[in-house]
Amino acid sequence: MIELKHVTKRYGAKCAVDDISFTINKGEVLGFLGRNGAGKSTTMNMITGYISASEGQITLDGMDVLEQPREVKRRIGYLPEQPPLYMDMTVEEYLKFVCDIKEVRKKSQKAHLDDLYNLVKITDVRHRLIKNLSKGYKQRVGLAQALVGNPDVVIMDEPTVGLDPEERIHFRTLFSRAGQERLVLLSTHIIEDVQSVCDQLVVLAGGQIRFAGEPAALLRAAQETCGELEGARDRAMDRQAALQV
């Protein structure tokens, strides 16, 4: 379980994240929504321990992200919006390098990587240079590196941006499968991703939480808001027509 308690992040006078609290449980895929600048990436970077919070606390299964960084980071896989790939390596060389960084035992690496190749469907490109791969395959390699070591938590920042429809469908299947065994935090602005794979949603705007709950509840709220707006518009048009008469 990841828990954020009254987390705030300031950069000088600017407040990027403003007193947010929420919980993600194992076996859940949580969708993290918001426009650019809403505070999503800042929050994910704080969860991974890449940057520190100005106030509040973030814990993973009771371990403080800042007080026990090594133990926490062992249990997190992270796919940023721009995958951290080494373009002059082959897929296999790169993922072996990631295995070494994450301290996967040498005798276990081959079997572990074979499982990842099959999971994200990159077996056929394992010996190719990463720079020669399509964007979709590069994203698959990026996801594979996030899954190296079988982390308990996987955090992904806009993983389907720029992919064609077929690739997005493939990635949604992977997200669902990953969420069955671990905790997944998925930042996206693509509504199809949310509807297909997310169990819970957190919507940020201006660094604050505007909604937290199930996707269906957000959809109902949006429909009710649209209905209220349409009703107000119709009443205004009726009043305008009456004035003209």
Secondary structure as the mmCIF struct_conf table of DSSP 4:
data_model
#
loop_
_struct_conf.conf_type_id
_struct_conf.id
_struct_conf.beg_label_comp_id
_struct_conf.beg_label_asym_id
_struct_conf.beg_label_seq_id
_struct_conf.end_label_comp_id
_struct_conf.end_label_asym_id
_struct_conf.end_label_seq_id
STRN STRN1 ILE A 2 TYR A 11
TURN_TY1_P TURN_TY1_P1 GLY A 12 ALA A 13
STRN STRN2 LYS A 14 ILE A 24
TURN_TY1_P TURN_TY1_P2 LYS A 26 GLY A 27
STRN STRN3 VAL A 29 LEU A 33
TURN_TY1_P TURN_TY1_P3 ASN A 36 GLY A 37
BEND BEND1 ALA A 38 GLY A 39
HELX_RH_AL_P HELX_RH_AL_P1 LYS A 40 THR A 48
TURN_TY1_P TURN_TY1_P4 GLY A 49 GLY A 49
BEND BEND2 TYR A 50 ILE A 51
BEND BEND3 SER A 54 SER A 54
STRN STRN4 GLU A 55 LEU A 60
TURN_TY1_P TURN_TY1_P5 ASP A 61 GLY A 62
STRN STRN5 MET A 63 ASP A 64
TURN_TY1_P TURN_TY1_P6 VAL A 65 GLU A 67
BEND BEND4 GLN A 68 GLN A 68
HELX_RH_AL_P HELX_RH_AL_P2 PRO A 69 ARG A 74
TURN_TY1_P TURN_TY1_P7 ARG A 75 ARG A 75
STRN STRN6 ILE A 76 LEU A 79
BEND BEND5 GLU A 81 GLN A 82
TURN_TY1_P TURN_TY1_P8 MET A 87 ASP A 88
BEND BEND6 MET A 89 MET A 89
STRN STRN7 THR A 90 THR A 90
HELX_RH_AL_P HELX_RH_AL_P3 VAL A 91 ILE A 101
TURN_TY1_P TURN_TY1_P9 LYS A 102 GLU A 103
HELX_RH_AL_P HELX_RH_AL_P4 LYS A 106 VAL A 120
TURN_TY1_P TURN_TY1_P10 LYS A 121 LYS A 121
HELX_RH_3T_P HELX_RH_3T_P1 THR A 123 VAL A 125
TURN_TY1_P TURN_TY1_P11 ARG A 126 HIS A 127
BEND BEND7 ARG A 128 ARG A 128
STRN STRN8 LEU A 129 LEU A 129
HELX_RH_3T_P HELX_RH_3T_P2 ILE A 130 ASN A 132
BEND BEND8 LEU A 133 LEU A 133
HELX_RH_AL_P HELX_RH_AL_P5 LYS A 135 LEU A 147
TURN_TY1_P TURN_TY1_P12 VAL A 148 GLY A 149
BEND BEND9 ASP A 152 ASP A 152
STRN STRN9 VAL A 153 ASP A 157
BEND BEND10 GLU A 158 GLU A 158
TURN_TY1_P TURN_TY1_P13 PRO A 159 GLY A 162
HELX_RH_AL_P HELX_RH_AL_P6 PRO A 165 GLU A 181
BEND BEND11 ARG A 182 ARG A 182
STRN STRN10 LEU A 183 SER A 187
HELX_RH_AL_P HELX_RH_AL_P7 ILE A 191 VAL A 197
BEND BEND12 ASP A 199 ASP A 199
STRN STRN11 GLN A 200 ALA A 205
TURN_TY1_P TURN_TY1_P14 GLY A 206 GLY A 207
STRN STRN12 GLN A 208 GLY A 213
HELX_RH_AL_P HELX_RH_AL_P8 PRO A 215 GLN A 244
#
